[in-house]
Amino acid sequence: MKYMLLIYGPPRDREPTPEEWAASMPEWEAFGQGLRDHNAFVDAAPLAPTASATTVRVRNGQRAVTDGPFAETKEWLGGYYIIDVPSLDNAIEAAAMCPGAKDGSVEIRPLVDLGD
C-alpha cells in the first residue's frame, strides 16, 4: 500500500544557511537510503518556502489568487515522501524514523488507488 508522509516543521523566521542545510542533509539522506534498502521508497521532494506559495480559490465562478499558503498555521508543510509498505504499522515506523519528526510532525495519508 502506498502512503504519503507529509513533513511539517515549525515556522522559521529565515531560511537555513547553506552550511545549516548541508549539516542537516546526511540525516535526510540516510533516511531516504533506509527506505530504498527496504524497497519502500517511491518518491520524495522538499517544498519551496511558504512565502513562494500561491493559493487559488473559486467562489461563485470568480477566481481569487493570493500570495502565500492557504492558511496561517503553527507548522509549515516542508516536503513529502511517498512510500510503498505492507501496512499502516510499517508507515508509522517509517514516519517515526523521519528526521522531520524530531522537531515537527509527520502526517501519514494513504494514497487512493484510482485504478487504470
Buried (B, 14 or more C-beta within 10 A) or exposed (E): EBBBBBBBBEEEEEEEEEEEEEEEEEEBEEBBEBBEEBEBBBEBEEBEEBEEBEEEEEEEEEEEEEEEBEEEEEBBBBBBBBBBBEEEEBBBEBBEEBBBBEEBBBEBEEEEEEEE
